[in-house]
Amino acid sequence: MVFHDVSLGRQVNVSVSFYASTSTPVTLLGKGSTGQVTNDAVTPVPPLPIQEVKFPIGASTSYRHRRKTALNASGARVWNPGAAPPTFNAGSPGSGAGAI
């Protein structure tokens, strides 16, 4: 992303936030920041690590899978958009904390 109308010089801090707009209230799902960095034409672009914020699973939580992963001929993981979505077996939930 390039900000064309930001003057060079001094320090800048680029921060991002990711929200679930379908929840009420709107829920923060991730955030990140570069921290203070020099804003000039020679300083390398700093990394912007994204910290995932845990989202609580509730009675109305639902999941929709659009794609599944698969292994290609070389053994690398790839997206397989034509694969059938995963199935759910309500009769065999997992056991232990956090199991679904």
C-alpha positions as CSV (number, residue, x, y, z in Angstrom):
1,M,0.0,0.0,0.0
2,V,1.4,3.4,-0.9
3,F,0.2,6.6,0.8
4,H,0.9,9.3,-1.9
5,D,-0.1,12.3,0.1
6,V,2.0,11.7,3.3
7,S,5.0,14.0,3.5
8,L,8.4,12.4,4.1
9,G,10.2,13.1,7.3
10,R,9.7,12.5,11.0
11,Q,8.2,9.2,12.3
12,V,5.1,7.3,11.4
13,N,3.2,4.4,12.9
14,V,1.0,2.2,10.7
15,S,-1.7,0.3,12.6
16,V,-4.4,-2.1,11.4
17,S,-7.4,-3.7,12.9
18,F,-9.7,-6.5,11.6
19,Y,-13.3,-6.8,12.8
20,A,-16.2,-9.2,12.4
21,S,-18.9,-6.9,11.0
22,T,-21.5,-9.6,11.3
23,S,-21.4,-9.8,15.0
24,T,-23.2,-7.5,17.5
25,P,-21.4,-5.8,19.0
26,V,-18.7,-5.6,16.3
27,T,-15.8,-7.8,17.4
28,L,-12.1,-7.2,17.1
29,L,-10.5,-10.3,15.5
30,G,-6.9,-9.1,14.8
31,K,-4.6,-6.1,15.1
32,G,-1.1,-5.1,14.3
33,S,1.3,-2.1,14.3
34,T,4.7,-1.3,12.8
35,G,5.6,0.9,15.8
36,Q,7.4,4.2,15.2
37,V,9.5,4.1,12.1
38,T,11.4,6.7,10.1
39,N,9.3,8.1,7.3
40,D,11.8,8.6,4.5
41,A,12.6,7.2,1.0
42,V,15.4,4.9,2.1
43,T,14.2,3.1,5.3
44,P,13.0,-0.4,4.4
45,V,9.3,-1.1,4.9
46,P,9.0,-2.7,8.3
47,P,7.1,-5.9,9.0
48,L,3.5,-5.5,10.2
49,P,2.8,-8.6,12.3
50,I,-0.9,-9.4,12.9
51,Q,-1.9,-10.6,16.3
52,E,-5.0,-12.8,16.2
53,V,-7.6,-12.0,18.9
54,K,-9.5,-15.1,20.1
55,F,-13.1,-15.0,19.2
56,P,-15.5,-16.8,21.7
57,I,-17.6,-19.6,20.3
58,G,-21.2,-19.3,21.2
59,A,-24.5,-21.1,20.7
60,S,-25.1,-19.1,17.5
61,T,-21.6,-19.6,16.0
62,S,-21.6,-21.2,12.6
63,Y,-18.9,-22.0,10.1
64,R,-18.9,-22.0,6.3
65,H,-16.1,-23.6,4.4
66,R,-15.5,-22.4,0.9
67,R,-12.3,-24.4,0.0
68,K,-10.4,-27.4,1.3
69,T,-6.6,-27.9,1.2
70,A,-5.1,-30.8,-0.7
71,L,-1.7,-32.1,-1.6
72,N,-0.4,-31.6,-5.1
73,A,1.9,-34.0,-6.9
74,S,5.0,-32.5,-5.2
75,G,3.4,-33.0,-1.8
76,A,2.8,-29.2,-1.2
77,R,-0.4,-28.0,0.3
78,V,-2.7,-26.2,-2.2
79,W,-6.3,-24.9,-2.2
80,N,-8.7,-27.2,-3.9
81,P,-11.7,-25.0,-4.7
82,G,-13.6,-27.9,-6.4
83,A,-13.6,-30.2,-3.3
84,A,-16.8,-30.9,-1.4
85,P,-16.9,-29.0,2.0
86,P,-16.1,-30.9,5.1
87,T,-18.9,-32.9,6.7
88,F,-20.1,-32.6,10.2
89,N,-21.0,-35.6,12.4
90,A,-23.1,-34.4,15.3
91,G,-23.0,-37.8,17.0
92,S,-19.2,-37.7,17.6
93,P,-18.0,-34.5,19.2
94,G,-14.4,-34.3,20.3
95,S,-13.4,-34.7,24.0
96,G,-11.4,-32.4,26.2
97,A,-11.1,-28.6,26.5
98,G,-11.7,-26.8,23.3
99,A,-12.8,-29.9,21.3
100,I,-15.5,-29.6,18.7
